[in-house]
Amino acid sequence: MAKLSSLRVVIVGVGLIGGSLARALKDAGVTREIVGMSRGRESLDRALELGVIDRAELAPGAVGTADIVVFATPVRAMPDVMRAFAPHLGTQTVLTDVGSVKKFVCEAAERCLGQARTRFVASHPIAGTEHSGVEASFASLFENRSVILTPGEGADAGAVEVVESMWRLTGARVLRMSPERHDELLAATSHLPHMVAYALVNCLAKHPQSEELFRLAAGGFYDFTRIASSDPVMWRDIGLTNTGPLVQAMKTFRNELDAVIRALEAGDEARLQEEFANAKRARDQGLARKNGSQ
Amino acid sequence: MAKLSSLRVVIVGVGLIGGSLARALKDAGVTREIVGMSRGRESLDRALELGVIDRAELAPGAVGTADIVVFATPVRAMPDVMRAFAPHLGTQTVLTDVGSVKKFVCEAAERCLGQARTRFVASHPIAGTEHSGVEASFASLFENRSVILTPGEGADAGAVEVVESMWRLTGARVLRMSPERHDELLAATSHLPHMVAYALVNCLAKHPQSEELFRLAAGGFYDFTRIASSDPVMWRDIGLTNTGPLVQAMKTFRNELDAVIRALEAGDEARLQEEFANAKRARDQGLARKNGSQ
């Protein structure tokens, strides 16, 4: 692994994920300077106040040569951001991102980063909370979490090493796979559940007795729909850039739901009990294995 | 409110809810004896060991005259249980239940409880965890939770007072409504989310890369699907006894989901963002109001 020290790191988009990465790298003592970039001053000022970044800039040209640039904006903003950065990158600068969709981002990097494209190593930390913004960031967000790297075939081996080392410093474990595989797996485990949670809350919100429903809902309902409090713009972008795998996952889920509706309408006792018991077993086992592996 | 003291309480089905009610009433110091009943010895022995009940019996005839009988079995077992109890009830005994479905239970009481039917006051504590069994029970389960009573028109006013007083002793707040209204509201806030959680877990469980999916899934996924670890028999019974309102809620949810699929396929950016933002706002407001009212 690459030994990292005295880095100038540029974080573009200092929100929950970008801010937490900045904090974790500061805590690891490997940075000389963390520069925050954003379209607007407000979140940068807050990040400065909180000590999450050392310097705030609004334009890529003002940053100076960076060791690592991390794109941490909503995914659909990344092509423009990459194009804006391309002319200002040093010949050794390593680039990565934190987007929840990888094929779209990798294709954008190919198109928009020019010569630097071989030093771009896409990554996705599987970590987050339902809160957004730099105020919600914290240094231990990535501890014991998985980070998936999806380096292209032409990726510079040294750059891959730098990005992997950077994530290990945050306490994460690093996996590698293709962008396509990442997008299919995440559609099922993360993107689908978010769509389901948003749709479920909207069912109640559009109900004529909406207020009473939200008042009566037990704690379980609020746990269940916690992820429906996630950033709408981020999830709009994920939906629009991972449409194929996500719609596929949603249709599979709808078939599953339809089978339960049919079993209910038919009073099919054995089928219902089997479906519920299988789900309980699968979740309990999955959770036990996950906790065991940490 | 009725002043309760020195009660002999019979709990039929000493699981998470029955056991927690027993503990709460003991802590409140209003019981002379808590008798646990069940079809099998095993859970009763465990309840005795844990000190949740004072005496265990397998047959209603052996209990002696009770002040309060609480039916805490899965809902579809209740008609048989009520029929078995009917000949052994004292003329002052008050009866209630804790089932998640109220129309089915109220109709069963009308049919199966004989003379005692006017002293049956159906209730549903909106509380629980994903764990089941008496080992999972605890005295504070009902604190600050809602309990819904659905007394019939012919219900004895004194019996309603006793049941309401009993629940207040556990720290719950008590509401009243019709069984039909209860079943419609709970279909949306509780029964639907459980069906959705079970279906979502089954989507992953039936996936060819199931094991990898469960390993990769973030903590958010396990929070989201926590309720899919609930007791399958209990949820089978809820599905089979609240079929009409539940299937209606599931179809409304499916329409909501289909609208999101269509917006994704059409790349309808504005619609997606609006749906997600509305859901976030509704959930955040609902939660704030709920926390504010406690």
Chai-1 contact restraints between the chains, C-beta under 6 A:
chainA,res_idxA,chainB,res_idxB,connection_type,confidence,min_distance_angstrom,max_distance_angstrom,comment,restraint_id
A,I126,B,A218,contact,1.0,0.0,6.0,A-B,restraint_1
A,L185,B,L216,contact,1.0,0.0,6.0,A-B,restraint_2
A,A188,B,L204,contact,1.0,0.0,6.0,A-B,restraint_3
A,A188,B,L213,contact,1.0,0.0,6.0,A-B,restraint_4
A,T189,B,L213,contact,1.0,0.0,6.0,A-B,restraint_5
A,T189,B,L216,contact,1.0,0.0,6.0,A-B,restraint_6
A,T189,B,A217,contact,1.0,0.0,6.0,A-B,restraint_7
A,T189,B,F221,contact,1.0,0.0,6.0,A-B,restraint_8
A,P193,B,F221,contact,1.0,0.0,6.0,A-B,restraint_9
A,P193,B,F224,contact,1.0,0.0,6.0,A-B,restraint_10
A,M195,B,V260,contact,1.0,0.0,6.0,A-B,restraint_11
A,Y198,B,F276,contact,1.0,0.0,6.0,A-B,restraint_12
A,Y198,B,A279,contact,1.0,0.0,6.0,A-B,restraint_13
A,A199,B,E256,contact,1.0,0.0,6.0,A-B,restraint_14
A,A199,B,L257,contact,1.0,0.0,6.0,A-B,restraint_15
A,A199,B,V260,contact,1.0,0.0,6.0,A-B,restraint_16
A,V201,B,A279,contact,1.0,0.0,6.0,A-B,restraint_17
A,V201,B,A282,contact,1.0,0.0,6.0,A-B,restraint_18
A,V201,B,R283,contact,1.0,0.0,6.0,A-B,restraint_19
A,N202,B,E256,contact,1.0,0.0,6.0,A-B,restraint_20
A,N202,B,A279,contact,1.0,0.0,6.0,A-B,restraint_21
A,C203,B,T252,contact,1.0,0.0,6.0,A-B,restraint_22
A,C203,B,F253,contact,1.0,0.0,6.0,A-B,restraint_23
A,C203,B,E256,contact,1.0,0.0,6.0,A-B,restraint_24
A,L204,B,A188,contact,1.0,0.0,6.0,A-B,restraint_25
A,A205,B,A282,contact,1.0,0.0,6.0,A-B,restraint_26
A,L213,B,A188,contact,1.0,0.0,6.0,A-B,restraint_27
A,L213,B,T189,contact,1.0,0.0,6.0,A-B,restraint_28
A,F214,B,G286,contact,1.0,0.0,6.0,A-B,restraint_29
A,L216,B,L185,contact,1.0,0.0,6.0,A-B,restraint_30
A,L216,B,T189,contact,1.0,0.0,6.0,A-B,restraint_31
A,A217,B,T189,contact,1.0,0.0,6.0,A-B,restraint_32
A,A218,B,I126,contact,1.0,0.0,6.0,A-B,restraint_33
A,G220,B,I227,contact,1.0,0.0,6.0,A-B,restraint_34
A,F221,B,T189,contact,1.0,0.0,6.0,A-B,restraint_35
A,F221,B,P193,contact,1.0,0.0,6.0,A-B,restraint_36
A,Y222,B,L287,contact,1.0,0.0,6.0,A-B,restraint_37
A,D223,B,D223,contact,1.0,0.0,6.0,A-B,restraint_38
A,F224,B,P193,contact,1.0,0.0,6.0,A-B,restraint_39
A,T225,B,R283,contact,1.0,0.0,6.0,A-B,restraint_40
A,I227,B,G220,contact,1.0,0.0,6.0,A-B,restraint_41
A,I227,B,F224,contact,1.0,0.0,6.0,A-B,restraint_42
A,A228,B,A279,contact,1.0,0.0,6.0,A-B,restraint_43
A,A228,B,R283,contact,1.0,0.0,6.0,A-B,restraint_44
A,S229,B,K280,contact,1.0,0.0,6.0,A-B,restraint_45
A,S229,B,R283,contact,1.0,0.0,6.0,A-B,restraint_46
A,S229,B,D284,contact,1.0,0.0,6.0,A-B,restraint_47
A,P232,B,Q273,contact,1.0,0.0,6.0,A-B,restraint_48
A,P232,B,F276,contact,1.0,0.0,6.0,A-B,restraint_49
A,P232,B,A277,contact,1.0,0.0,6.0,A-B,restraint_50
A,P232,B,K280,contact,1.0,0.0,6.0,A-B,restraint_51
A,W235,B,F276,contact,1.0,0.0,6.0,A-B,restraint_52
A,R236,B,L272,contact,1.0,0.0,6.0,A-B,restraint_53
A,R236,B,Q273,contact,1.0,0.0,6.0,A-B,restraint_54
A,G239,B,L264,contact,1.0,0.0,6.0,A-B,restraint_55
A,G239,B,L272,contact,1.0,0.0,6.0,A-B,restraint_56
A,T243,B,L264,contact,1.0,0.0,6.0,A-B,restraint_57
A,V247,B,I261,contact,1.0,0.0,6.0,A-B,restraint_58
A,V247,B,L264,contact,1.0,0.0,6.0,A-B,restraint_59
A,M250,B,I261,contact,1.0,0.0,6.0,A-B,restraint_60
A,T252,B,C203,contact,1.0,0.0,6.0,A-B,restraint_61
A,F253,B,C203,contact,1.0,0.0,6.0,A-B,restraint_62
A,E256,B,A199,contact,1.0,0.0,6.0,A-B,restraint_63
A,E256,B,N202,contact,1.0,0.0,6.0,A-B,restraint_64
A,E256,B,C203,contact,1.0,0.0,6.0,A-B,restraint_65
A,L257,B,A199,contact,1.0,0.0,6.0,A-B,restraint_66
A,V260,B,M195,contact,1.0,0.0,6.0,A-B,restraint_67
A,V260,B,A199,contact,1.0,0.0,6.0,A-B,restraint_68
A,I261,B,V247,contact,1.0,0.0,6.0,A-B,restraint_69
A,I261,B,M250,contact,1.0,0.0,6.0,A-B,restraint_70
A,L264,B,G239,contact,1.0,0.0,6.0,A-B,restraint_71
A,L264,B,T243,contact,1.0,0.0,6.0,A-B,restraint_72
A,L264,B,V247,contact,1.0,0.0,6.0,A-B,restraint_73
A,L272,B,R236,contact,1.0,0.0,6.0,A-B,restraint_74
A,L272,B,G239,contact,1.0,0.0,6.0,A-B,restraint_75
A,Q273,B,P232,contact,1.0,0.0,6.0,A-B,restraint_76
A,Q273,B,R236,contact,1.0,0.0,6.0,A-B,restraint_77
A,F276,B,Y198,contact,1.0,0.0,6.0,A-B,restraint_78
A,F276,B,P232,contact,1.0,0.0,6.0,A-B,restraint_79
A,F276,B,W235,contact,1.0,0.0,6.0,A-B,restraint_80
A,A277,B,P232,contact,1.0,0.0,6.0,A-B,restraint_81
A,A279,B,Y198,contact,1.0,0.0,6.0,A-B,restraint_82
A,A279,B,V201,contact,1.0,0.0,6.0,A-B,restraint_83
A,A279,B,N202,contact,1.0,0.0,6.0,A-B,restraint_84
A,A279,B,A228,contact,1.0,0.0,6.0,A-B,restraint_85
A,K280,B,S229,contact,1.0,0.0,6.0,A-B,restraint_86
A,K280,B,P232,contact,1.0,0.0,6.0,A-B,restraint_87
A,A282,B,V201,contact,1.0,0.0,6.0,A-B,restraint_88
A,A282,B,A205,contact,1.0,0.0,6.0,A-B,restraint_89
A,R283,B,V201,contact,1.0,0.0,6.0,A-B,restraint_90
A,R283,B,T225,contact,1.0,0.0,6.0,A-B,restraint_91
A,R283,B,A228,contact,1.0,0.0,6.0,A-B,restraint_92
A,R283,B,S229,contact,1.0,0.0,6.0,A-B,restraint_93
A,D284,B,S229,contact,1.0,0.0,6.0,A-B,restraint_94
A,G286,B,F214,contact,1.0,0.0,6.0,A-B,restraint_95
A,L287,B,Y222,contact,1.0,0.0,6.0,A-B,restraint_96
